[in-house]
């Protein structure tokens, strides 16, 4: 009877969980079995239901039980017991499934722990890598700042060189303009030099010709001076002019004779000419200025006289 009491006692939990109309089984204090309201004893409890004591069963044990269960009630109890066995089997299967699932979860948890450890190692590596990269990044930032400063220095130097190049280019342009001007002046000076050389050559030729004529005139003048004022014996060397100045009377007489002959020739070709002013010849007290003007006029009249001479 103790085993049956244990079974009935264990069935009180799902019966109490089902509600107030469920079957309630208990033992009296005198040791007899009592079955109270077992209409719904065969109802199965939900999977995973827990077993425990119900307070109203304790009150039912306090009642006095006077009658034994009938065969029908006993059969119902057996049916309830069978349903309990079935439910127990289901619970065992559910428990085995849960144990298997728990084992799988433990395996997965172990693998997850391994993965977590690997992830922790990888995280440490990543953190170390991040620290090294951050250190390199800081170094690169310093290098970038130095490079930026160097680029600024290079830009300033480039601007300075560009300014110097611009000044040099301006100086070069000015020098080229100066060279072009000097080249033009050189060409002009070359032309002027060529013209001067040509003029010098012409002047040299003219000078040579004049020197030849001067020598001829000197020879003729020497003959004329010798005829007018012959060289005296015992006299020192004198120039032709000094010899002529020493004998002004002879020179004046010769000039008068020549002037008369010239005036006669002019009068013969130009009868209307007034030659009274030149009839007396050159005055003795004539100044050098008048003599020069007279000689200039004479030089102008000589070509005309030559053209008029037969």
DRENMAR-634471 format. One line per field, with one value per residue (C-alpha): residue number from 1; residue in three letters; y negated, z, x. Coordinates in pm, whole numbers. Each point is the difference from the previous one (the first is absolute). Layout:
# DRENMAR-634471
n: [NUM, ...]
res: [ala, ...]
py: [Y, ...]
pz: [Z, ...]
px: [X, ...]
# end
This chain:
# DRENMAR-634471
n: [1, 2, 3, 4, 5, 6, 7, 8, 9, 10, 11, 12, 13, 14, 15, 16, 17, 18, 19, 20, 21, 22, 23, 24, 25, 26, 27, 28, 29, 30, 31, 32, 33, 34, 35, 36, 37, 38, 39, 40, 41, 42, 43, 44, 45, 46, 47, 48, 49, 50, 51, 52, 53, 54, 55, 56, 57, 58, 59, 60, 61, 62, 63, 64, 65, 66, 67, 68, 69, 70, 71, 72, 73, 74, 75, 76, 77, 78, 79, 80, 81, 82, 83, 84, 85, 86, 87, 88, 89, 90, 91, 92, 93, 94, 95, 96, 97, 98, 99, 100, 101, 102, 103, 104, 105, 106, 107, 108, 109, 110, 111, 112, 113, 114, 115, 116, 117, 118, 119, 120, 121, 122, 123, 124, 125, 126, 127, 128, 129, 130, 131, 132, 133, 134, 135, 136, 137, 138, 139, 140, 141, 142, 143, 144, 145, 146, 147, 148, 149, 150, 151, 152, 153, 154, 155, 156, 157, 158, 159, 160, 161, 162, 163, 164, 165, 166, 167, 168, 169, 170, 171, 172, 173, 174, 175, 176, 177, 178, 179, 180, 181, 182, 183, 184, 185, 186, 187, 188, 189, 190, 191, 192, 193, 194, 195, 196, 197, 198, 199, 200, 201, 202, 203, 204, 205, 206, 207, 208, 209, 210, 211, 212, 213, 214, 215, 216, 217, 218, 219, 220, 221, 222, 223, 224, 225, 226, 227, 228, 229, 230, 231, 232, 233, 234, 235, 236, 237, 238, 239, 240, 241, 242, 243, 244, 245, 246, 247, 248, 249, 250, 251, 252, 253, 254, 255, 256, 257, 258, 259, 260, 261, 262, 263, 264, 265, 266, 267, 268, 269, 270, 271, 272, 273, 274, 275, 276, 277, 278, 279, 280, 281, 282, 283, 284, 285, 286, 287, 288, 289, 290, 291, 292, 293, 294, 295, 296, 297, 298, 299, 300, 301, 302, 303, 304, 305, 306, 307, 308, 309, 310]
res: [unk, unk, unk, unk, unk, unk, unk, unk, unk, unk, unk, unk, unk, unk, unk, unk, unk, unk, unk, unk, unk, unk, unk, unk, unk, unk, unk, unk, unk, unk, unk, unk, unk, unk, unk, unk, unk, unk, unk, unk, unk, unk, unk, unk, unk, unk, unk, unk, unk, unk, unk, unk, unk, unk, unk, unk, unk, unk, unk, unk, unk, unk, unk, unk, unk, unk, unk, unk, unk, unk, unk, unk, unk, unk, unk, unk, unk, unk, unk, unk, unk, unk, unk, unk, unk, unk, unk, unk, unk, unk, unk, unk, unk, unk, unk, unk, unk, unk, unk, unk, unk, unk, unk, unk, unk, unk, unk, unk, unk, unk, unk, unk, unk, unk, unk, unk, unk, unk, unk, unk, unk, unk, unk, unk, unk, unk, unk, unk, unk, unk, unk, unk, unk, unk, unk, unk, unk, unk, unk, unk, unk, unk, unk, unk, unk, unk, unk, unk, unk, unk, unk, unk, unk, unk, unk, unk, unk, unk, unk, unk, unk, unk, unk, unk, unk, unk, unk, unk, unk, unk, unk, unk, unk, unk, unk, unk, unk, unk, unk, unk, unk, unk, unk, unk, unk, unk, unk, unk, unk, unk, unk, unk, unk, unk, unk, unk, unk, unk, unk, unk, unk, unk, unk, unk, unk, unk, unk, unk, unk, unk, unk, unk, unk, unk, unk, unk, unk, unk, unk, unk, unk, unk, unk, unk, unk, unk, unk, unk, unk, unk, unk, unk, unk, unk, unk, unk, unk, unk, unk, unk, unk, unk, unk, unk, unk, unk, unk, unk, unk, unk, unk, unk, unk, unk, unk, unk, unk, unk, unk, unk, unk, unk, unk, unk, unk, unk, unk, unk, unk, unk, unk, unk, unk, unk, unk, unk, unk, unk, unk, unk, unk, unk, unk, unk, unk, unk, unk, unk, unk, unk, unk, unk, unk, unk, unk, unk, unk, unk, unk, unk, unk, unk, unk, unk, unk, unk, unk, unk, unk, unk]
py: [0, -236, 17, -79, -288, -139, 23, -168, -267, -65, -33, -272, -256, 14, 33, -314, -186, 78, -198, 34, 283, 248, 329, -20, 308, 17, 226, -30, 3, 351, 148, 58, -114, -274, -101, -337, -140, 199, -82, -182, 218, 133, -346, -34, -292, -226, 92, -135, -35, 2, 217, -143, -7, -161, -165, 139, 359, -63, -104, 311, 226, -149, 122, 330, 268, 263, 200, 194, -76, 194, 207, -273, -253, 240, 55, -370, -21, 267, -193, -308, 195, 121, -348, -109, 268, -117, -355, 111, 173, -315, -200, 242, -36, -376, 12, 214, -241, -291, 179, 64, -359, -109, 216, -152, -342, 81, 109, -315, -199, 154, -76, -346, -37, 107, -245, -265, 69, -19, -320, -134, 88, -160, -302, -27, 29, -260, -229, 47, -58, -305, -137, 57, -153, -292, -49, 15, -238, -249, 35, -48, -309, -138, 86, -161, -318, -1, 65, -282, -234, 110, -51, -351, -68, 136, -218, -306, 88, 60, -336, -168, 175, -95, -366, 13, 166, -272, -271, 180, 35, -373, -72, 238, -173, -336, 134, 139, -338, -166, 249, -63, -375, 52, 220, -273, -255, 233, 36, -376, -49, 258, -186, -327, 162, 129, -343, -156, 245, -82, -371, 52, 179, -279, -257, 185, 4, -367, -76, 184, -187, -330, 84, 69, -327, -171, 135, -117, -340, -14, 69, -262, -249, 60, -79, -309, -117, 61, -220, -271, 13, 209, 152, -233, 133, 50, -14, 270, 240, -182, 114, -120, -219, -168, -65, -155, -210, -127, -148, -141, -247, 272, 204, -301, -79, 362, 3, -317, 133, 325, -185, -226, 296, 181, -307, -53, 355, -42, -331, 157, 266, -206, -358, -123, 96, -287, 55, -348, 118, 256, -221, -117, 347, 89, -284, 18, -59, 278, 212, 379, 26, -185, 201, 324, -122, -109, 334, 178, -203, 69, 375, -26, -192, 235, 280, -257, -152, 343, 71, -332, 39, 111]
pz: [0, 55, -367, -108, 242, -149, -348, 108, 181, -311, -206, 223, -161, -363, 133, 210, -292, -225, 218, 275, -178, -22, 189, 354, 163, 357, 295, 324, 333, 66, -303, -222, -368, -107, -353, -37, -335, -247, -309, -165, 131, -346, -137, -81, 115, -231, -96, 241, 290, 341, 296, 340, 292, -19, 313, -39, 8, 349, 104, -164, 210, 308, -88, 129, -269, 86, -326, -227, -372, -233, -293, -240, 193, 36, -376, -46, 225, -204, -318, 160, 97, -357, -132, 251, -127, -355, 108, 192, -312, -201, 264, -10, -378, 34, 266, -223, -286, 225, 128, -359, -88, 310, -105, -348, 158, 221, -308, -178, 312, 6, -369, 64, 289, -233, -262, 267, 110, -364, -35, 314, -142, -329, 187, 188, -329, -153, 299, -28, -374, 64, 247, -245, -282, 220, 85, -370, -69, 250, -158, -343, 126, 120, -335, -174, 205, -83, -367, 0, 153, -258, -279, 131, 3, -353, -111, 155, -166, -328, 28, 74, -294, -217, 105, -71, -334, -79, 87, -202, -289, 16, 15, -292, -200, 78, -89, -327, -77, 85, -217, -282, 41, 11, -308, -180, 113, -107, -341, -22, 124, -252, -275, 128, 25, -354, -115, 200, -154, -344, 85, 140, -317, -210, 226, -27, -375, 0, 238, -222, -298, 189, 111, -359, -107, 293, -109, -352, 128, 229, -294, -213, 289, 58, -362, 27, 322, -151, -292, 231, 278, -91, 278, 111, 43, 357, 135, 232, -89, -30, -83, -306, 210, 177, -329, -138, 314, -38, -344, 24, -285, -250, 117, -33, -345, -108, 143, -180, -326, 45, 103, -300, -229, 164, -6, -362, -77, 200, -170, -338, 72, 225, -121, 236, 312, 233, 70, 131, 362, -91, -241, 252, 133, 368, 241, 191, 334, -56, 302, 13, 9, -324, -155, 95, -143, -316, -34, 56, -273, -222, 61, -96, -316, -113, -127, -186, -147, -105, -169, -177, -108, -367]
px: [0, 292, 95, -354, -9, 319, -146, -321, 200, 207, -316, -132, 232, -131, -353, 40, 162, -302, -248, -260, -200, 296, 37, 147, 150, 129, 52, -184, 169, -136, 182, -309, -12, -242, -92, -163, -128, 214, -203, 288, 285, 72, 81, 371, 203, 188, 357, 256, -249, 162, -96, -71, -233, -347, -147, -358, 137, 130, -349, -149, 223, -148, -350, -120, -35, -261, -36, 239, 25, -223, 118, -93, 195, 289, -7, 6, 301, 172, -81, 140, 309, 41, -44, 258, 239, -58, 57, 309, 128, -63, 179, 292, 16, -24, 269, 222, -59, 83, 310, 110, -75, 191, 295, -12, -23, 298, 197, -107, 83, 348, 46, -136, 244, 282, -122, -30, 356, 110, -196, 165, 343, -95, -132, 329, 185, -229, 52, 375, -24, -215, 254, 286, -203, -94, 367, 88, -288, 139, 344, -154, -181, 333, 157, -297, 45, 371, -79, -257, 257, 255, -255, -67, 374, 27, -291, 161, 331, -182, -175, 333, 163, -298, 38, 372, -70, -252, 253, 265, -242, -73, 374, 54, -272, 155, 345, -137, -155, 332, 187, -246, 54, 377, -26, -191, 254, 278, -160, -41, 354, 116, -179, 144, 344, -32, -109, 283, 247, -135, 20, 349, 99, -147, 165, 329, -34, -97, 284, 244, -132, 23, 351, 95, -156, 168, 335, -69, -110, 301, 227, -178, -3, 368, 70, -220, 166, 341, -105, -135, 259, 301, 206, 279, 345, 111, -357, -127, -280, -333, -350, -181, -233, 291, 169, -320, -51, 355, -84, -353, 52, 81, -298, -231, 126, -47, -349, -91, 131, -192, -316, 19, 40, -289, -220, 85, -104, -322, -74, 50, -263, -227, 5, -272, 198, 95, 368, 85, 25, 266, 187, 257, 71, 41, 79, 323, -164, -258, -60, 29, -377, -42, 278, -179, -329, 178, 176, -332, -161, 297, -35, -366, 85, 276, -234, -206, 313, 124, -329, 20, 362, 44]
# end
